[in-house]
Amino acid sequence: MVKIIIDRKLCKECGICIELCPRKLITSDSLGKAIDVTEKCKKCRICEYHCPDFAITIA
């Protein structure tokens, strides 16, 4: 199973990962921090490659 690991300490709520996810699997919490829904992730790594704060790792 693919796992999207988001370091919430590094996340600065830019929303780039949310906008770029082709399957719309990443959402945000009430503070704007990214949270994931990994069941349907196809490991395209778009979110990981475009995160300006290096807060996302795909495992």
C-alpha positions in Angstrom: 0.0 0.0 0.0 1.2 3.5 -0.9 1.6 5.9 2.0 1.7 9.7 1.7 3.7 11.0 4.6 3.2 14.7 5.4 5.5 16.3 7.9 3.0 18.7 9.5 5.8 20.7 11.1 7.2 21.5 7.7 3.9 22.1 6.0 3.2 25.8 5.5 -0.3 25.5 4.2 0.5 26.6 0.6 -2.1 24.2 -0.9 0.1 23.3 -3.9 -0.2 19.5 -3.1 -4.0 19.8 -2.8 -4.3 21.6 -6.2 -1.9 19.4 -8.1 -3.0 16.0 -6.9 -4.6 14.5 -10.1 -6.9 12.2 -8.0 -7.7 14.9 -5.4 -6.6 12.7 -2.6 -5.0 15.3 -0.4 -7.1 17.7 1.6 -6.5 20.1 4.5 -7.5 20.3 8.1 -9.1 23.3 9.8 -5.7 25.0 10.1 -4.9 24.6 6.4 -2.3 21.9 6.9 -2.3 19.0 4.4 -3.8 15.7 5.3 -4.0 12.6 3.1 -6.3 10.0 1.9 -4.0 7.3 0.6 -6.3 4.5 -0.4 -6.4 5.5 -4.1 -2.9 7.0 -4.5 -1.1 5.8 -7.6 2.3 7.1 -6.5 2.7 9.7 -9.2 4.8 11.8 -6.8 3.5 15.1 -8.1 2.8 16.3 -4.6 6.2 15.3 -3.4 8.1 16.8 -6.3 6.2 20.2 -6.1 6.2 20.7 -2.3 8.4 23.8 -1.8 8.9 22.9 1.9 9.9 19.2 1.3 7.0 18.2 3.7 5.8 15.3 1.6 7.3 11.8 1.1 5.7 9.0 -0.8 6.6 5.6 0.7 
